[in-house]
Amino acid sequence: MIDSNASSGSRKPRSFSVDDPAAKAPTGAAESKAKTARKPAAIPVTVEMTMEQDDPFMAPLEDLEALTPPPAMPRRRRLTAGKLLMASLGFIFALALGIWIDTLIRSLFERLPWLGWVAAAAAAIAALALLAVAVKEYSSIRRLTKVAALRAEIAQRKSQSTAKQARALAAEVSGLIAANPLTARGRKNLKALDDEVIDGPHYLGFAERELMAPLDRQARQLIVNAARRVSVVTAVSPRAFVDLAFVSFEAVRLIRALAELYGGRPGTIGMIRLFRDVIAHLAVTGAIAAGDSLIQQVVGHGLAAKLSARLGEGVINGLMTARIGISAMDLCRPMPFSELKRPGISNFLSDLTGFTAKGGKVGPGEDEA
């Protein structure tokens, strides 16, 4: 319905006086609202401190321990098509090399007999050296296999071994690490129990504490030193490929040092197999890459306020090196972790952060092991 007043035209303008008391006086709801207006009052504020374990920006210790890779196990050796291919090609290459050397020596004998005798002597020396290298590599592979088999047998018989079996296993471990002077005291203490009556599980536990404790301390120092070197170099290096090359070099060096520490002494082929086992374990468990979780752990502990971005990257690379060292300990140690605590990432975090915050200065007694 259309209003007649609106259709007739617009309303004429009107004027109001500013001093008109009727225009100032509030009416109706405005008057009741003005009468009930709240007077200003002080609001009490209570400040509560958030505990560290309740802070969502602080990573708890359990989450940091979750970054520690699970115990590593050696890969199962299987005969695959790739191995058959490489063996066949290697055999053909060896035959071709032998035929070439035979042809060369015959040709030298036809030209100059004395030169042929020199070439034959050189070929004989090369064959003996190759045989010595093959024996050494075979011995190193057998030694690493023995370490893995001994560790698996001790883990299987740890809770149900007899005294005779426990003494035999401990004797094998002692013979494996007898060349290391760090174990002299432990082997002496273990030998003092020969005439004592003790059950098998307790004897193996005592053997682990006496024989493995000094080696574990030395292994931890090796891992800390390697992680510190990686942290400093990757923090100051200008190129990414330099970081990758140095991390790879330190990883190989650390794995070899740990294998020699625990009596493995790997050769070239044995070192390649051991390195592949470590990297394959980290790749399968998802611990090879420093993802967002690791960055949050490091930054969550307040390092972002203390370290620069480059130093933070160095700490993360150092923690990756520490994880490689932990996995290498699992594969090189002749006895599984039972009585002694297995090291975790939290054991190396304080060393790395304190070392990096000081600017990478190595203190007394912290040289390369």
C-alpha positions as CSV (number, residue, x, y, z in Angstrom):
1,M,0.0,0.0,0.0
2,I,1.5,3.4,-1.0
3,D,1.4,6.2,1.4
4,S,-0.5,9.2,0.2
5,N,1.8,11.7,1.9
6,A,4.9,10.0,0.3
7,S,3.2,10.1,-3.1
8,S,2.2,13.7,-2.8
9,G,5.8,14.9,-2.6
10,S,8.9,15.2,-0.3
11,R,8.7,16.6,3.2
12,K,9.6,20.3,3.6
13,P,12.8,21.0,5.5
14,R,12.5,22.1,9.0
15,S,15.0,23.7,11.4
16,F,15.8,22.9,15.1
17,S,17.4,25.1,17.6
18,V,20.6,23.8,19.2
19,D,19.7,25.3,22.5
20,D,16.3,23.7,22.6
21,P,16.1,21.8,25.9
22,A,13.5,19.4,24.3
23,A,16.0,18.2,21.7
24,K,18.7,17.5,24.4
25,A,16.5,15.6,26.8
26,P,16.7,11.8,26.3
27,T,13.5,10.0,26.1
28,G,12.3,6.5,26.4
29,A,14.9,3.7,26.2
30,A,17.8,6.2,26.0
31,E,16.8,7.7,29.3
32,S,16.6,4.3,31.1
33,K,19.9,3.2,29.5
34,A,21.6,6.4,30.8
35,K,20.3,5.8,34.3
36,T,21.6,2.1,34.4
37,A,25.0,2.8,32.9
38,R,27.8,1.0,34.8
39,K,30.5,3.1,36.5
40,P,34.1,2.4,35.5
41,A,35.7,-0.3,37.7
42,A,39.0,-2.0,38.0
43,I,39.2,-5.5,36.6
44,P,41.5,-7.9,38.6
45,V,44.0,-9.7,36.4
46,T,45.5,-13.0,37.5
47,V,48.9,-13.9,35.9
48,E,49.6,-17.7,35.8
49,M,53.0,-19.2,34.9
50,T,52.9,-22.0,32.3
51,M,55.0,-24.9,33.3
52,E,57.5,-26.2,30.8
53,Q,55.7,-29.6,30.4
54,D,52.4,-27.7,29.6
55,D,53.9,-25.3,27.1
56,P,52.8,-26.2,23.6
57,F,55.9,-24.5,22.1
58,M,58.3,-26.6,24.2
59,A,59.0,-30.1,23.0
60,P,58.8,-32.7,25.8
61,L,61.7,-35.1,26.4
62,E,59.6,-38.0,25.3
63,D,59.1,-36.5,21.8
64,L,62.8,-35.9,21.6
65,E,63.6,-39.5,22.5
66,A,61.1,-40.5,19.7
67,L,63.6,-39.1,17.2
68,T,66.1,-41.8,18.2
69,P,66.2,-44.5,15.5
70,P,65.1,-48.0,16.6
71,P,67.7,-50.7,17.0
72,A,69.3,-51.5,13.7
73,M,69.6,-55.1,12.4
74,P,71.8,-56.3,9.5
75,R,70.0,-56.9,6.3
76,R,69.2,-60.4,5.1
77,R,71.6,-61.5,2.4
78,R,69.8,-63.0,-0.6
79,L,70.8,-64.1,-4.0
80,T,69.2,-61.7,-6.4
81,A,69.3,-61.1,-10.2
82,G,71.4,-58.0,-9.7
83,K,74.0,-60.0,-7.8
84,L,74.1,-62.7,-10.4
85,L,74.6,-60.1,-13.1
86,M,77.4,-58.4,-11.3
87,A,79.1,-61.7,-10.6
88,S,78.9,-62.8,-14.2
89,L,80.2,-59.5,-15.5
90,G,83.0,-59.6,-13.0
91,F,84.0,-63.2,-14.1
92,I,84.0,-62.1,-17.7
93,F,86.1,-59.1,-16.9
94,A,88.6,-61.2,-15.0
95,L,88.9,-63.6,-18.0
96,A,89.4,-60.8,-20.4
97,L,92.1,-59.2,-18.1
98,G,93.9,-62.6,-17.8
99,I,93.8,-63.1,-21.6
100,W,95.1,-59.6,-22.2
101,I,98.0,-60.1,-19.7
102,D,98.9,-63.5,-21.2
103,T,98.9,-61.9,-24.7
104,L,101.1,-59.0,-23.5
105,I,103.7,-61.3,-21.9
106,R,103.9,-63.6,-24.9
107,S,104.4,-60.5,-27.1
108,L,107.2,-59.2,-24.9
109,F,108.9,-62.7,-24.9
110,E,108.9,-62.6,-28.7
111,R,110.5,-59.2,-28.8
112,L,112.8,-59.2,-25.8
113,P,113.0,-62.3,-23.6
114,W,114.3,-60.4,-20.5
115,L,111.4,-57.9,-20.8
116,G,109.0,-60.8,-20.9
117,W,110.5,-62.2,-17.7
118,V,110.1,-58.8,-16.1
119,A,106.4,-58.7,-17.1
120,A,105.9,-62.2,-15.9
121,A,107.4,-61.3,-12.5
122,A,105.2,-58.2,-12.2
123,A,102.1,-60.3,-13.1
124,A,103.1,-62.8,-10.4
125,I,103.5,-60.1,-7.8
126,A,100.2,-58.6,-8.8
127,A,98.5,-62.0,-8.4
128,L,99.9,-62.5,-4.9
129,A,98.9,-59.0,-3.9
130,L,95.4,-59.6,-5.2
131,L,95.2,-62.8,-3.3
132,A,96.3,-61.1,-0.1
133,V,93.7,-58.4,-0.6
134,A,91.0,-61.0,-1.2
135,V,92.0,-62.9,1.9
136,K,91.9,-59.7,3.9
137,E,88.5,-58.7,2.6
138,Y,87.1,-62.2,3.2
139,S,88.4,-62.1,6.8
140,S,86.9,-58.7,7.4
141,I,83.5,-59.9,6.1
142,R,83.7,-63.0,8.2
143,R,84.6,-60.9,11.3
144,L,81.5,-58.6,10.7
145,T,79.4,-61.7,10.2
146,K,80.7,-63.2,13.4
147,V,79.9,-60.0,15.3
148,A,76.3,-60.0,14.0
149,A,75.8,-63.7,14.8
150,L,77.3,-63.3,18.3
151,R,75.0,-60.4,19.0
152,A,72.0,-62.3,17.8
153,E,72.9,-65.4,19.8
154,I,73.4,-63.4,23.0
155,A,70.1,-61.6,22.6
156,Q,68.4,-65.0,22.1
157,R,70.1,-66.7,25.1
158,K,70.1,-63.7,27.4
159,S,67.3,-64.8,29.7
160,Q,67.7,-68.6,29.5
161,S,71.3,-69.4,29.1
162,T,73.2,-71.8,31.4
163,A,76.4,-70.9,33.1
164,K,78.5,-72.8,30.6
165,Q,76.8,-71.2,27.6
166,A,77.2,-67.7,29.2
167,R,80.9,-68.2,29.8
168,A,81.4,-69.5,26.3
169,L,79.6,-66.4,24.8
170,A,81.5,-64.0,27.1
171,A,84.8,-65.7,26.1
172,E,84.0,-65.1,22.4
173,V,83.3,-61.5,23.1
174,S,86.5,-61.1,25.1
175,G,88.5,-62.7,22.3
176,L,87.0,-60.4,19.8
177,I,87.9,-57.2,21.7
178,A,91.1,-58.4,23.3
179,A,93.3,-56.1,21.2
180,N,91.6,-53.0,22.7
181,P,93.4,-51.8,25.8
182,L,90.2,-50.2,27.1
183,T,88.8,-53.7,27.9
184,A,91.8,-54.9,29.9
185,R,90.3,-54.2,33.3
186,G,86.9,-55.7,32.3
187,R,88.5,-58.9,31.0
188,K,90.5,-59.1,34.2
189,N,87.4,-58.7,36.4
190,L,85.5,-61.2,34.2
191,K,88.4,-63.8,34.5
192,A,88.2,-63.4,38.3
193,L,84.7,-65.0,38.2
194,D,85.9,-68.3,36.6
195,D,85.7,-70.2,39.9
196,E,82.6,-68.5,41.1
197,V,79.1,-70.0,41.0
198,I,76.9,-67.6,39.0
199,D,73.9,-68.2,36.7
200,G,74.0,-67.5,33.0
201,P,71.9,-64.3,32.7
202,H,73.7,-62.6,35.5
203,Y,77.0,-63.6,34.1
204,L,76.2,-62.1,30.7
205,G,74.9,-58.9,32.4
206,F,78.2,-58.6,34.3
207,A,80.1,-59.2,31.1
208,E,78.2,-56.5,29.3
209,R,78.9,-54.0,32.1
210,E,82.6,-54.8,32.4
211,L,83.4,-55.2,28.7
212,M,81.1,-52.8,26.9
213,A,80.9,-49.9,29.3
214,P,84.4,-48.4,28.4
215,L,83.8,-49.0,24.7
216,D,80.4,-47.3,24.9
217,R,82.0,-44.3,26.5
218,Q,84.6,-44.1,23.8
219,A,81.9,-44.6,21.1
220,R,79.9,-41.8,22.5
221,Q,82.9,-39.5,22.4
222,L,83.5,-40.5,18.7
223,I,79.9,-39.7,17.8
224,V,80.0,-36.3,19.7
225,N,83.3,-35.3,17.9
226,A,81.9,-36.2,14.5
227,A,78.7,-34.4,15.1
228,R,80.5,-31.3,16.3
229,R,82.7,-31.3,13.2
230,V,79.7,-31.6,11.0
231,S,77.9,-28.8,12.8
232,V,80.7,-26.4,12.5
233,V,81.6,-27.2,8.9
234,T,78.0,-27.1,7.6
235,A,77.4,-23.8,9.5
236,V,80.2,-22.0,7.8
237,S,80.3,-23.7,4.4
238,P,79.0,-21.6,1.5
239,R,77.8,-24.4,-0.8
240,A,75.3,-27.2,-0.3
241,F,77.5,-29.8,-2.1
242,V,80.3,-29.1,0.4
243,D,77.8,-29.9,3.2
244,L,76.8,-33.2,1.5
245,A,80.4,-34.2,0.8
246,F,81.6,-33.5,4.3
247,V,78.6,-35.2,6.0
248,S,79.2,-38.3,3.8
249,F,82.9,-38.3,4.6
250,E,82.3,-38.0,8.3
251,A,79.6,-40.7,8.3
252,V,82.0,-43.2,6.6
253,R,84.8,-42.2,8.9
254,L,82.5,-42.6,12.0
255,I,81.2,-46.0,11.0
256,R,84.7,-47.3,10.4
257,A,85.9,-46.0,13.7
258,L,83.0,-47.6,15.6
259,A,83.5,-50.9,13.8
260,E,87.2,-50.9,14.7
261,L,86.4,-49.9,18.3
262,Y,84.1,-53.0,18.8
263,G,86.5,-55.4,17.1
264,G,85.0,-55.5,13.6
265,R,88.0,-54.0,11.6
266,P,86.1,-53.9,8.3
267,G,87.9,-53.9,4.9
268,T,86.8,-52.0,1.8
269,I,84.0,-54.4,0.9
270,G,83.0,-55.0,4.5
271,M,82.9,-51.2,5.0
272,I,80.6,-50.8,2.0
273,R,78.3,-53.5,3.3
274,L,78.2,-52.0,6.8
275,F,77.6,-48.5,5.4
276,R,74.7,-49.8,3.2
277,D,73.2,-51.5,6.3
278,V,73.3,-48.3,8.3
279,I,71.9,-46.1,5.6
280,A,69.2,-48.7,4.6
281,H,68.1,-48.9,8.2
282,L,67.8,-45.2,8.6
283,A,66.0,-44.9,5.2
284,V,63.5,-47.7,6.2
285,T,62.8,-46.2,9.6
286,G,62.4,-42.7,8.2
287,A,65.2,-41.3,10.3
288,I,67.6,-40.2,7.5
289,A,66.0,-36.8,6.8
290,A,65.7,-34.0,9.2
291,G,62.1,-33.1,8.7
292,D,59.8,-30.6,10.4
293,S,59.6,-32.7,13.5
294,L,63.3,-32.5,14.1
295,I,63.4,-28.7,13.4
296,Q,60.5,-28.2,15.9
297,Q,62.3,-30.2,18.5
298,V,65.4,-28.0,18.2
299,V,63.6,-24.7,17.9
300,G,61.2,-25.7,20.6
301,H,64.0,-25.9,23.1
302,G,64.8,-22.2,22.7
303,L,67.7,-22.4,20.3
304,A,66.1,-20.1,17.8
305,A,66.7,-17.2,20.2
306,K,70.3,-18.2,20.8
307,L,71.6,-19.4,17.4
308,S,71.5,-18.0,13.9
309,A,69.9,-19.8,11.0
310,R,73.2,-21.3,9.8
311,L,74.1,-22.5,13.2
312,G,70.7,-24.0,13.6
313,E,71.2,-25.9,10.4
314,G,74.6,-27.1,11.7
315,V,73.0,-28.4,14.8
316,I,70.4,-30.3,12.8
317,N,73.1,-31.9,10.6
318,G,75.0,-32.8,13.7
319,L,72.0,-34.6,15.1
320,M,71.7,-36.5,11.9
321,T,75.3,-37.6,12.2
322,A,74.5,-38.7,15.8
323,R,71.6,-40.8,14.6
324,I,74.0,-42.5,12.1
325,G,76.4,-43.2,14.9
326,I,73.7,-44.7,17.1
327,S,72.6,-47.0,14.3
328,A,76.3,-47.9,13.6
329,M,76.7,-48.8,17.3
330,D,73.8,-51.3,17.0
331,L,75.4,-53.0,14.1
332,C,79.0,-53.0,15.4
333,R,78.4,-53.9,19.0
334,P,79.0,-57.6,19.7
335,M,76.5,-57.5,22.6
336,P,73.0,-56.1,22.5
337,F,72.0,-53.3,24.9
338,S,70.5,-55.0,27.9
339,E,72.2,-53.9,31.2
340,L,73.5,-50.6,29.8
341,K,71.3,-47.9,28.4
342,R,71.2,-47.3,24.7
343,P,72.2,-43.7,23.8
344,G,69.5,-41.4,22.4
345,I,69.3,-38.1,20.7
346,S,68.8,-36.2,23.9
347,N,72.3,-37.4,25.1
348,F,73.9,-35.5,22.2
349,L,71.7,-32.4,22.0
350,S,73.2,-30.5,25.0
351,D,76.7,-31.2,23.7
352,L,76.0,-29.9,20.3
353,T,74.1,-26.9,21.3
354,G,76.6,-25.9,24.0
355,F,79.5,-26.4,21.6
356,T,77.8,-24.4,18.8
357,A,76.8,-21.6,21.1
358,K,80.4,-21.2,22.2
359,G,81.4,-20.7,18.5
360,G,82.9,-24.2,17.9
361,K,85.8,-24.0,20.2
362,V,87.2,-27.4,21.2
363,G,88.1,-27.6,24.9
364,P,91.0,-29.6,26.4
365,G,90.6,-33.3,25.9
366,E,88.0,-32.9,23.1
367,D,90.3,-33.3,20.2
368,E,89.5,-35.8,17.5
369,A,89.5,-39.3,18.9
